[in-house]
Amino acid sequence: MPKQIVGGGHKKVLYTLNTMRQIGVVKSAKALTSKNTCKSCALGMGGQAGGMVNEIGEYPAVCNKSVQAQSTDIQPAIPDGLFDRHTIADLQELTGREMETLGRLNTPLFKAANAQAFRKIEWDEALEMVANKLGATDPARSFFYSSGRSSNEAGFLFQLIARMYGTNNVTNCSYFCHQATGMALGSTIGTGTSTVELADLTGCDLIFVIGANPASNHPRFIHKLLECRKRGGHVVVINPAKEPGLVRFASPKSARAMMIGGHDVASHYLQPKIGEDMALFKGIAKAIIAAGDLDEDFISAHTSGFEAFLEDINATSWEAIVERCGVSRESIEEVARIYGASRSSVFAWGMGMTHHLHGVENIEYISALALMRGMVGRRNAGLLPLRGHSNVQGVGTIGVKPVLPQDVMARIEDAFGIKLPEAKGLDTMASLTAAHDGLIDAAVIMGGNLYSATPDTKWAREALERIGFKLFMTTTLNQGHVNGLGSGEVLILPVTARDEEWEPTTQESMFNFVRLSDGGIHRLDKVRPESVILADLASRLLGNDVIDFKVFGKHSELRKAIAQVVPGMEDLATIDVAKREFHIRNRIIHTPEFNTPDGKARFVTHPLPDAGEQSFVLSTMRSEGQYNSIVYEEKDTYRGTKTRWCILMNADDMKKLGLEADGKADVTSPNGRMEGVTVYPFGLPEGSILAYYPEANVLTNTRVDPRSKTPAFKSVGVEVVASPAG
């Protein structure tokens, strides 16, 4: 028997220490202990409590993801001579990891029309160029896109400038991750974010982890799962893949765990077929009903729509449920029994739920499971979307989205004495579709890697190439800065990292907790904060008659404006003075009061989605040494893969195809082909395959969930054959 792989442990400690040595122990310590919000996932830590401390005072709240994020920011500048000696074609030959490790960008770069290389330019020339290009562009033929790395202050200014310029084509990376969550929770409980705070995880006795791999993507969340098990509680993992880090994990915070090889994470592990989670959820609901474990008083007093939901569950046979999801009735009923006995349950999920054409429906059924037992509207229980980037939720809160609530629109207009455009804005995929159709002349892209994040790599490249002028703001170069450039003009501006900001900034965690980051660390001499760049650009493009952007661009002024126009953010106005971080008002639901028209939570009912006829269904995935599209390591220590150009398969499927471990295969979808991929056996249901993102984007298509507009990265029909090259 092969040795069991354990998450965490000595390897992760040694990796983290080695990374800190490479970037300098003093520099690492300074960055990690400063009063700045962690740059990694949205779980959140740091801020005014100090580095490596979370909002309930736990220390050290740090993981290798935090160190990885710091490792790219603490790099020295890219040597100026690189751009003199190398063409864009040269840079396109680099892998994503090689691009990230070139160093920090420390000078504005410009690619002229039809040019084959970048040239360095000065800041004044760059900003005047942007103002002239946007000034000559019809605002309706532009879009503004932001990642979740930016601050609330920069994000608010970003969307305000776009709307004053004349477009609502303002979008962010959540349309490629948790937009389905916002839609589903909005339709069922009246809020689009977590109903729990971090402290609630210390009092629950059951945590569901659905369609997520926090051992790799949210390592500090694993500590909460282990603590739940230590209290005698249960952890139910629902994931097609048997992820080693969710089976057993050795927490570096525990000397005993390190000595004995870790502790069990999952008490129960269900592996549905990829894309068939809704059938499993209906099975759990069916078992709960049969066992008489409904909270009928809660359902009667605080919900609507249960009768139709109950009728649909009763009409769905066990045979259909088991056939569709591939999980036995006995296993489903056992998990339902555990849930039925739970006093306080938290449901957590990731993009394994949202990246489907029925992603919204998936989460509406997770919400229904919680409502069936009254697990929303009280302490230590509720709904928790595991969001990705450290401020992806924040940029949405402060308005970086194509459609603003009417009350927010009205408040902005009243506050500034302006009239905002009324046309409905384009979401991320709609913006790119318009670009592909030749309807976009200019794009302003703040952070991220839109090229690598977009499905159907060939289509994404074509869409971006057809945009005549692109402005990027970034700390480091990535593949999105050298691919999809086309013959048009491109400008890349270097920005400060969070802990280098000239003024304090704020970020919002997935628990709706707003932190204040001091910034203030000096590393490079030519980088500028996004807010400084945006304010300068606004002065040149829009003038200072209506808003004096030289004054308004100050972060304290921006925070006052956010507090004035965004409901729930009132405490932001004085956060820099009071140093008092806070939960956004009316987000955490500890009483059964819901922001819906009738004040009740809502059960929704959907049929099972159509089953495809493809031989295999592929889901894209991230590796342990990866964050979003940023790749830190080519190997995946948890899954045992040595290359990212690979697929993971069920061992019996491999035998049927005549494939051996480390053999080669060709994978084909209607959209693309991966040739000569290495094949690894893995704990997956028959017919289910995993491949790394963004490499496998060549196989994905541009179809989106009709409600959330999110692409189906994790439900791709493919064919697999042994490769002749093998």
N, C-alpha and C positions, 0 to 999 in steps of 0.2 A: 504494500500500500504506500502511495506517495505521502510524504510528510505534509500534514495539514498546514496550510498557510494561515497565519494569524495577522490580523490588522494591528497597526501600531507597532509596539515593541521596540527592541534594540535597534533594528534597521532604521526606523523612522527617527529615533533619537540621534543616531550617528549621522544620518543624512542631514538633519537639521543643523547639527553642530558643524558638519563639513561645509554646508552652505554659508553659515555665519563666518567661518574662517576665511572662505573665499572672498566675501565682501568686506571682511574686517570685523573683528569682535567688537571693537569700540563703536564703529559705525552702526553695527547691528543693534547693540545694546541701546544706543542713543535713540534709534528709530523705534525700537520695540517698547521702550519705557516712556517715551514722550506722551504728552496728553493729546494724542491724535487717535481718531477712530481707525480700527483695523481696515486695511485696504482690500481684504479678501472677501469672504462670503458675508451675507446679510444677517448672520447670527448676531454679529456685533460684539465689540469689546473696545476698551480704551476710552478715549474722550477725557472728560474732567476727572474721572475716577483714577486715571493713570493708565499707562500702557499695561496690557495683560490683565486687566480687571474688568469684569462685566458689571451689569447694572444691579446685581444682587450681591456684589462684593467678593465674588469668587476669584481666587488667584492661585496659580497663574492660568489665566484663560487665554492660552496661546496654542497654536498648532503649526505644523510644517507649512500649511497654506499661507499663514501670516508671514513666515520667513521667506517663502518663495516670492510673495508679492513684493516684499522689501528688496529682494535680491536684484530685481530688474531696475528698481528706482535708484539704488545706491551705486549702480554702474558708473564708470567714468563716461565722458562724452565720446560720441563717435568721432574718430579722427576726421578733420575736415578734408584731408586728402582722399578719403574714400570716394567722395562724390566727384572728385577731379579725375580719378583713375578708372571708375567703373560706370558702366551704363545701367539703365534700368533692366535691360535683359540679363545682365550679370546678377543683379539683385533678385530677379525672379527665380534664379537657380537655387537660392537658399531655402532651406526648410523653415517652417515657422519657428522652431527652436533657435535656429541659427540667426534668424532675423531679430529675435528678441535679445539675443546676447551680443549684438553688434555694439551696444552701448546706448546711452541716452542721446536723444536728439537735442542739439544745443544751438541750432541755427535755423532760420527759416529756409525752406527749400522751394524752388520753383521749377516746374517743367513747362516750357513754352509749347505752343501748338506744334505738333509733329516732331517735337524734340525727342531724342533718344536717351537723354540723361537729365539729371537734376543739376541746377546750379544754385549756389548760395546767394541769398539776397538779404538786404537790411530790413529791419522791422518797418520803418516808415514806408518804404517802397511796397512792402508786402501788404500792409493795411490799406494803403491808397489803392492798390490793385483790387483788393476785395471789394472796397466801396464802389469803385468804378464798374466792376463786373456785375455786382448785384444791382447797382443803379441802372444798368442798361438791360436788365432782365425783367420780363414780366413776372411779378411775384407768383402768379398762378402756375408758372412753369419752373418752380423751385421747390425744394423740400429741405427741412432742417431735422437732422437726426442726432440723438445723444445716446451714449452708453450710460450704464449705471455707475460709472466711476466718478462722474462729476458731482460737485456739491449742490446743495439746495440753492445757494445763492447764485451760482453760475447758471444752473438750470432755469431758475425763474427769469433771469435776465435774458437768457437764450430764447425762451419762448415768447417773451414780451417783445423783443426786437423783431422776431419773425412775424408776429401778428401786426405790429406797427408798420412793418415793411409791406404787409398786405397779404400774407398767406396763413392759413391754418394747417398747412402741410407740415405739422410739427409732430414728430414721433420719436419713439425710444425703443430700446432693445427688449422691453417686456413683451412686445408683440411676437418675439421669437422665443419667449419662455412662459411667463405666468399670466398672460392676458386672459387665458381661459379661466384661470382661478378667479380673477376679478369679476368676469362675467357671471360665473356660476354662483359665487357667494353673493353677488349683488342680487341675483334672481331668487335666492333661497333664504338668505338671512338679512339682506339689506346693507351689507358692507362688503368691500372687496378685499379685505386684508385679514390677518390673523385675529381670532377672537380671544387668544390667550396671551399672557405675558410670560417672560422667562420663569418667573417664580412659580407659575402654575405647574411647570414640569417637575417641581420638587414635591408635589403632593398628589400626583396621579398614581394609579395602580395598573394602568394599561396604556401603552403607546402603540398605535399602528404606524408603521413606516411603509408607505405605499409608493411604488414607482420612483424610488430614490435610493441613492447609495451614499449616505452621509459618511461612511468610513473614509471615502475618498474626497467627497465634495464639501462636507460640513463636519470635519473630524471632531470638533468640540461638542457637537450634538450627541455623539456616541457616549460621552460621559453621562449625559442625562439618561440615556437608555440603560447604561450599566447601573446607574444609581437606582433606577426603577426596579431592575432585577434584584439589586441588593436589598431593597425594601420588601421583597417578596412579590413584587408585581410581575407583569408579563410584557413582552415585546413581541408583537406580531408583525413580521415582515411579509409584504406582498410584493413580489418582484419575480419576473420570469427567470432572472439569472441568480444562481446561488453564489452571491458575492462573499468571498472569504471574510472580509472585514465586518460583515453583518452576522456572520456565524460566530466568530470569536475575535476578541480584540484585547490587546494588552495595553492598557492606558499608561503612557509614560509618567502620569501623575502618581501612579501606584507602584511602589517598589515590589510589593507582593505579586501584583499582576505580572510584572516584568519577570519575576523569578519563576512563576509557575506556568508561564506561557499564556497568560490572559484569562479572561472570563467569557462565558457564553453571552452573546448579545441577544439573539432571537430565541425566544422560548417556543415559538411556532413560526414556520417558514412555508408560505404557500407560493407556488410557482405557476401562475396561469400562463397560457399561451400569450405571446405578444399581441396586444390590441383587444384582448378578450376580458378585460377587467370588469366591465359592466355586468357580464354574466356572473362573475364571482360575487360581486356586490349584491346582486339579486339573490344569489344563493344564501349569503349571510343573512340578508333581510328575511328570507323565507324561513330559515332556521330560527331566527329570533322570534318571529310570529308564532311558529309552531310550538316553541318552548314557553310561550306566554310571558316573555321577558320585555314586552313593550312598557314604556312609561305612559300609560293611557291618560293619566291626569295632565301631564305636560302636553301631550299631543292634543288633547281636547281644549286646553286653555290657551295654548301658545302657538298652535300651528294651523295651517289650512292645507287642503289638497290631499289629506291622508286617505280618504276613501278610494279615490282613483288609484293612488299608489298601491294600496292594499289589494285592490282588484287585479291590478297588473301582476303583482307578485304571486298571487294565488293562481293566476292563469298561466304562469311560466312553470313548466314542468322541471323536475329534477333532472330528467334525461337530457333536456335541452341545455340546462345549466352546465352539467358535467361535460357534455359533448363540446360545448363552445369553449369553456375555460380550461378544460383538461385537468381540473383538480377534483379529487374524489369527493363524494357527498360526505363521507365520514370525516375527512379533513376539514371541510367547510363547517360542518356541524360542531366539531370540536372548538374551532375558533369562535363560533357563535356562542358556544357555552361559556367560554372564557369571557367574552364580551358581556354576556348576560349576567355574569356574576360580578362584573366590575362596578365599583362605586364611582370612579372618576377616570374617564378615558380621554386621551388626546389623539386626534387623527392628524398625522403629518404626511405630506406627499410632495413629490418633486415633478420634474418634467416628464417622467415616465407616464404621467397622467395627462399632461397638457398637450404633448406633441402627437396628437391624433386628430383626424377629421371630426371626431366626436369627443374632443377633449373637454369641452364645457359640460357635456352630459356625464362624463366620468366623474367630475367633481361634484356635480349636482347629486349624484348617487352617494358619494362620500358624505356629503352634507346630510342626506336623508338618513344614512346609517346613524349619524350622531343624533339627529332629531328623534329617531325612534326610541331612544333611551334617555332623552332629555340631557344630552351631554353638551349642549350649548346654552349659555346663559347662567353659568355658575362658575365658581372658582375651581381650579385644578382639572378642568375639562374643557374641550373645545376643538377648534379647527386651526391648523397651523401649516400654511404653505411654506415649504422650504425654499426660499428665494435665493437667487444666485449672488449677483454683485452687491457690494456693500451699501450702495445707495440707489439701487434700481427701483425700490419702492418709493424713495424720496423724490426722485425726479418726476415720477408720475403724480405724486401728491401735489407738487407745486406747479403743475401745469404743462409739463412736456408731453403732450398728447394731442391728437388731432381734434378732439371734441372736448371742450371745457363745459362743466356744468353751467347752466344758465345763471345761477346766482353768483358764481365766480366771475363769469363774463361781465355781469352787471357791476360787480364791485370793482373790477379793474377799470372799466370805463369811467365809473364815478371817481375813483381815486386819482386818475391821471387826466381826466377830462378829454378822453379820446374815444374814438369809435372803432371797434374791432371788426375785422371781416366776418361775414356771416356764412360764407360758403363752408360746407363740410370739408374738413381736412382729410388728407390721405394718411392711412396707417403705413407701416413699414413696407409690407409686401405690395400694397397699392402704389406707394411711391416708386418702388423699383419696377413695377409693371408699367407705370406711366413712363419711366425712363426707357424701358425696353421698347416701348411703342413710339419713342422719339418725342415725348411730350414734356421732358424735363431738360432745362438748359443749365441749371446751377444747383449744386447741392452743398450744404454746410454740414459737416460731419464732425461732431465733437466726441472724440474718444472712440473706443471699440475697434472692431474689425468687420465692417459690414460685408465685405467680400467673402470672407471665410464663414461668416455666420449665416449666409443666405443659402437656401437649398438650390439644387441643380447648378453646379459650379459653372458649367458652360453658359447657362442662361444668366447667372449672376454677373459673369464677366461681360457679357454682351450688354446687359442693362447699364452697368457702370460706365462702359466705354462710350455709350451714346450720350452721356452727360458732358456738355461742352466745357463747363468749369466746375471743378471740385475743390473745396477747401477742407482740409483735415486739421484737427488740433489733437496733438498726441504727445506722450512722454517718450515713447520708443517707436521704432518702425516695426511694422508687421506686414504680412503678405497683402493686406488690403491697400497698402500704400504703393505697391509696385505692380499689382494686377488690376485689370479693369480700367486702366488709365486712358486707353484709346489715343486718338490724335488730339484730344482737347488739352486745355490748360489745367494744371494742378498746382496747388499751393499747400505746403505742409508747414504748420507752425508749431514750435516746441513749447510745451506748457509745463508748469510746475506740478510735481506730485502733491498729494494731499498734505504731507507733513512739511512741504516747502512753501505753502501758500503765504502770501505777504500779510494777510489778515485772517482771523479765525473763520472757519467754515463749519457748516452743520451737515449731518447725515442722518438718515432714518433706517433703523434696522427692520427685519421682518416681524419683530414684536411691536412695531409702531413706536419704538423708543428713539428719540431724537438726541444725538450727541453733539457736543461742541469740540471741534478740533482746533488746537492752537496754531498749527503750522509753524513757520519760523525757522526751519532748518535750511541752511544755505549749502547747496552742492554745486550748482552750475551758474554761469554768469549771464547767459543769454535767454534763459527761459522766462516766460511770463505767466501769471495766473490767467485762467480762462476768463474770469470776470474782467480783468484789466484789458484783455484783448477785445472782448465783446463791447465793453464801454467805449473804447477808442473807435472801434468799427462803427458803433451806433452814432457817435458824434459825427463821423464823416459821412455816413449814409443817410441818417435821419435828421441830423442837426440837433441843437440843444435848446430849441425854442419851446417845445412842449415839455420835455424832460431834460434837465441838465445832467447828461450822462456822466460827466466828469465828477459830479457829486453823487448821483444816484448809484453809480457803480461801486461805491463803498459798501462793504458787506453789511454794516450795521443798518444802512438805509434800505438795502434789499430785504433784510430780515423784517424790518418794520412794515414794509410793503406786503411781504408774504403773510405776516400776522394779521394784516388788515383785510386781505382778500381771500385767504384760504381758511375755511372753517376748520376748527380744531387745532390750528397752529398759532393761536393767540399768544402762547407762552414764548414763542420764538423772538418776540420783539425785545425782550430783556435778557435773553440767555447769555449774551456776552458780558453783561454787567452782573447778573445774579449768579452766573456759573451754575445754574440749576437746570440739569437735563430733565427731560419729561416724556411721558407717554402722550401721544396725540389724543385729544379729547374725543370721546364717543366712539372709539375704535374697539377697545377691549370690552368684551361682553361678559360681565359677571352676574348680570340679572337677565331674566328672560324678556327683555325689551328689544324689539327689532325695528330697524329703520326701514320699514315697509309701509305701504299705504294703509294697511289695517293693523299695523303693529305686531303682526304675527309672522313667524317663519313659515316657509312654504315648501311642501313636498312637491316635486315635479316627477313626471312619469314619461319615460321614453321606451320605445321598443329596442331590442338589441340591434346594434348596427349590422349592416349587411356583411356577411362573411365573404372574404375574397376567395378566388380560386387558384391563387398562385401556389407554387410548390413550397416556398419559404417566405416568411415575413421577417424582415430585417429591421432592427432598431439601432440607431446610432448611439454612441456612448462616449463618455469622457474617461480618461485614464486616471490612475492615482497621481501621476506626475503631470497634471494638466489643470488649468483653470480657465473655464470658458474656452475660447479658441487659442489661449496661450499654452504652449507646450514647454514644460520644463525638463522632462525626461522622455526619451524615446521608449524606454522599457516600462512595463507596468508590473511593479513588484507584487501586487496583490493577485493579479490574474495570471502571472507567469508568462506574459508575452514579451518577446524580445524585439519586435518590430511593430510599428503602427499600421503597416500595410498588411492587414490580416483580417480574418474573421474568426469568431468563436462559434462552435456548433455543438449540437448534441452528438455524443459518441456513436449512437446507433445510426443517426443520419449519415455520419461520415462513413461507416461501414457499408451502408447501402450504395453510396456513391463511389466506393473504392478508394476513399481518402484515408491517409494515415496522418498521425500527428506530425506536424512540421512539413506536411506535404503542401502542394500548391494547387490552387483552384482559381477559376474565373467566375466572377459574379456579375450578373447582368440584370438590369432593370430596363423598362421602356425608356429611361432617361439617360442611361450611361452604363459604363462597364469598368470593373476593376479586374485587371489581369494579373495573374501570378501572385495572388495573395497567399500568405502563409495561413494554414488552417490549424487551429488549436481546439482540442476537445474541451468542453466546459459544461458546467451544470446548467443545462437549458432544456426546456421541453422540446420534443420532436417538432420540427418545422419552424423553430425560432432561431434566429441568427443575430449576433452582435458584430458591429464594426465601428471603428473609431471615427469620431467627428473631429475635425471637418473633412478628413480624407474621404469618407464615405458620402459626402454631399454630392459627389458625381452621380450617385444612384438615386438621390431623392428628387421629388418633383415639386412644382410650385403650387399645387392645390393646397387650400387652407380650410381650416375649420370655418364654416360659414358664419359662425357667431363671434368667435374671438379673432379671426383672421390670422391664426397661427398655423404655420406649416406642419405637416405630419412627418417630422424627422424620425419618429419612432414607430412607424408602421408602413414599411416599404416592401412591396411585393418584388421578389427577386427569384432568379434561377441560378443554380450552382452546378458547375461541372468541373471535373478534374482538369487541370491546366496541362496542355501539351508541354509547357515549359517545365512542368514538374517531373 
